[in-house]
């Protein structure tokens, strides 16, 4: 079993809102964040009530890995963490605007389990509407567990990706 139910690589506005929801459902001890510097990670963890970790640890020790970086930064982040991503059996959750499941599979690996989400800011107070799509590798059980973790965000709307 993974040490963390949810690990966040990037915990800015949207990542922080989703981490806050995960803390409410999974508990702060089962959620971790990694930001651009150890200081930012510690600050975000203190604010959210969860653990501060490195991105590498999150990739190895989390059931769900949330990618909360800016879309234009993802290729560099993936390149830096390529070995850890390749070895991770986590389910990747992308909140990267405009980045398709197909593109994510190219970046992360065709064998990876990937969920793509489109959250909105009211998620931070449990009043959001979040659109969800998943790759074929994500099972019904995985998808249901993911929805449970983020249920505190508001209304969840699963759909096929072409509808996003």
Secondary structure, 3 states (H helix, E strand, C coil): CCCEEEEEECCCHHHHHHHHHHHHHHCHHHEEEECCCHHHHHHHHHHHCCEECCHHHHHHHEEEEEECCCHHHHHHHHHHCHHHHHHCCCEEEECCCCCCHHHHHHHHCCCCEEEEEECCHHHHHCCEEEEEEECCCCCHHHHHHHHHHCHHHEEEEECCHHHC
